[in-house]
Each structure stands twice: as C-alpha cells, then as structure tokens.
Amino acid sequence: MPPEHCSWQFNLRYNLEKECSAQSSIDLLLEAGIKFEYHKKHGIPAQLFAEYLMTSGLVCSEKILWICFHGIFDFAYLLKLLSGESTLPDNEYSFQEMLKLYFPRLVDVKTLSEPWPQLQGSLNKLSQDLDVFRSPPVDRAHSRQTPGRKRQFDDGVDILQTQRLLLRKEHTEDE
C-alpha cells in the first residue's frame, strides 16, 4: 500500500487527433505544461494503467479516501477503463452505484462546498476563501511535497486538513 498521505499524476497515452476532448480543457492542460506529443508516444497505455490500478488495492477499498475537486469526468473516465465497458450507465442512480463500487470513499470538495454560496467558484478561490496554505510556485500539472510541511496539492487543497475535517464529520455521524 502507498504511504498514508500521497498523490500521484499519471500521464496516459493520448492522441489529440483521435480523442474526443473539450478545447478549453486542452488549453488548460497545455498551460499547465502537459506535452501531448510526448504522451502520444510515451504515455501509459490506458488499458495497462487500468489493469495496474485495479490490482493495486486502491479501488474497491473502504480504506482509501479519494479526494477531488469537480472530478466527476475524471472518475467517469476511470470507470470506463476499470469496468472495461464502452459506455457508462444511462441514468444517474446506476452511475452513482457503479462509482460507489469502485470508489466507495470518494469526496468531491466542489460538491461539499455547494451549500455555501460564499465558497463557490474555482479551487483557487475556495483555497483563498478558506485560507488554505498553498506552496508556490503553482504547477497544476504536478503535485508536490514541500520539505518540512504538510503534503499538499499544488492546486490549493491541504490533504491532511481536508481529511481531518472529513474524519471529524464521520466521527460525529457515528455517535
């Protein structure tokens, strides 16, 4: 199993000419430093990644807490890879059930913040509003651990603080 708190980035083989994508997303990834030509040749084949992920102990496990920000499209893509299905369920209930099967402990921070209008917006805005520490320089394409500090995601979420909040919430619900 991985260390207690960690994050990874995997670059899959991706061909811009063949894959369906939103130009705004591609522009954001290019701005973040993703090199599509390189990954077209040297990226991890998606099926190989799915096989390794499925056998890693990271999916279908109550022990792993997945945290994302507006990550539903990322998890939908992972579901297609992991299940081997060419299409996803055609209704929200079935999709949520499938999602819970593969990722039983998944928290989307954007969804958590929806009840509070003052916390709406981007992850950058949310981290500023909550005064969450952010280590410069910002590199959206990679995660980083600053020596001597808590492990963080460069896009603004302090994973340890988030887990403390979630654990506190779980403990309260159990009482």
C-alpha positions in Angstrom: 0.0 0.0 0.0 1.1 3.6 -0.6 2.2 5.9 2.3 -0.6 7.2 4.5 -1.0 10.5 2.5 0.0 10.7 -1.1 -1.0 11.8 -4.5 0.2 10.8 -8.0 -0.1 12.0 -11.5 -0.1 9.5 -14.4 0.2 10.6 -18.0 -1.7 8.3 -20.2 -1.1 7.8 -23.9 -3.3 10.4 -25.6 -3.7 11.4 -29.2 -5.3 14.8 -29.7 -6.3 14.0 -33.2 -8.2 10.9 -32.3 -9.6 11.5 -28.8 -12.8 13.5 -28.0 -12.0 16.5 -25.9 -13.0 20.0 -25.0 -10.7 22.7 -26.3 -10.9 24.6 -23.1 -9.7 21.6 -21.2 -6.8 21.0 -23.6 -5.9 24.7 -23.4 -5.8 24.4 -19.6 -3.6 21.3 -19.7 -1.2 22.9 -22.2 -0.9 26.0 -20.0 -0.1 23.6 -17.1 2.7 22.1 -19.1 1.2 18.8 -20.4 3.1 17.8 -23.5 0.6 16.0 -25.7 3.1 15.0 -28.4 5.3 13.3 -25.8 2.4 11.5 -24.2 1.1 10.3 -27.6 4.3 8.3 -27.9 5.4 7.7 -24.3 2.3 7.8 -22.2 1.0 4.8 -20.3 -1.5 2.7 -22.4 -4.9 3.2 -20.8 -5.7 -0.5 -20.5 -2.4 -1.3 -18.9 -3.0 1.6 -16.4 -6.5 0.2 -15.7 -5.0 -3.3 -15.0 -2.4 -2.0 -12.6 -4.9 0.3 -10.9 -7.4 -2.5 -10.5 -4.9 -4.8 -8.9 -3.2 -2.1 -6.8 -5.6 -2.2 -3.8 -6.6 1.4 -4.4 -10.0 0.8 -5.9 -12.9 -1.1 -4.4 -11.4 -0.4 -1.0 -13.0 1.2 2.0 -9.5 2.1 3.3 -8.7 4.6 0.5 -10.2 8.1 0.6 -10.3 9.7 -2.9 -10.5 13.5 -2.8 -11.1 15.5 -5.9 -12.4 18.9 -7.0 -15.0 18.8 -9.7 -13.7 15.4 -10.7 -16.8 13.6 -11.9 -15.5 13.5 -15.5 -12.1 12.1 -14.4 -13.9 9.4 -12.4 -16.3 8.6 -15.3 -13.2 8.0 -17.5 -11.7 5.8 -14.8 -14.9 3.8 -14.5 -14.9 3.1 -18.2 -11.3 1.9 -18.0 -11.7 -0.2 -14.9 -15.0 -1.8 -15.9 -14.0 -2.5 -19.5 -17.3 -1.1 -20.6 -17.5 1.1 -23.7 -20.4 3.1 -22.3 -21.4 4.2 -18.8 -24.8 3.7 -17.2 -27.5 5.7 -18.8 -29.0 7.1 -15.6 -27.6 8.9 -12.5 -28.6 6.3 -10.0 -26.8 3.4 -11.8 -23.8 5.6 -12.4 -23.6 6.5 -8.7 -23.9 2.8 -7.7 -21.1 1.9 -10.1 -19.0 4.8 -8.7 -19.6 3.6 -5.2 -18.5 0.1 -6.1 -15.1 1.2 -7.5 -14.5 4.2 -5.2 -16.5 3.7 -2.0 -14.9 6.7 -0.3 -15.0 9.5 -2.8 -15.3 13.1 -1.8 -15.7 15.9 -4.3 -14.7 19.2 -2.5 -16.7 21.2 -5.0 -19.8 19.3 -4.2 -19.2 19.7 -0.4 -19.0 23.5 -0.9 -22.3 23.8 -2.8 -24.5 24.6 0.2 -22.4 27.7 0.9 -22.6 30.3 -1.8 -19.7 32.2 -0.4 -17.5 29.2 -1.1 -18.5 28.8 -4.8 -16.0 29.1 -7.7 -12.7 27.6 -8.6 -10.4 25.6 -6.4 -8.1 28.6 -6.3 -10.9 30.8 -4.9 -12.0 28.1 -2.4 -8.5 27.7 -1.1 -8.2 31.5 -0.7 -11.6 31.8 1.0 -10.7 29.0 3.5 -7.1 30.4 3.9 -5.6 27.1 2.9 -1.9 27.2 2.6 -0.6 27.0 -0.9 3.0 26.4 -1.8 4.4 28.4 -4.7 5.1 28.0 -7.5 1.7 26.7 -8.7 2.2 23.9 -11.1 -1.2 22.4 -11.9 0.3 19.5 -13.8 2.1 18.1 -10.8 1.7 17.6 -7.1 4.5 18.5 -4.7 5.6 18.0 -1.2 7.4 20.9 0.4 10.0 19.6 2.8 9.1 20.2 6.5 5.5 21.0 5.6 2.3 19.0 5.2 1.8 17.3 1.9 -0.4 19.4 -0.3 -1.8 19.5 -3.8 -0.4 22.5 -5.7 -3.9 23.4 -6.8 -4.7 24.5 -3.2 -6.1 21.6 -1.1 -4.2 20.7 2.0 -5.0 17.0 2.0 -4.3 16.5 5.7 -6.6 19.3 6.8 -9.3 18.0 4.4 -9.0 14.5 5.9 -9.2 15.9 9.4 -12.5 17.7 8.5 -13.9 14.5 6.9 -12.9 12.3 9.8 -14.4 14.8 12.3 -17.6 14.6 10.2 -17.6 10.8 10.1 -16.9 10.6 13.9 -19.9 12.9 14.5 -22.2 10.9 12.3 -21.2 7.6 14.1 -22.2 9.0 17.6 
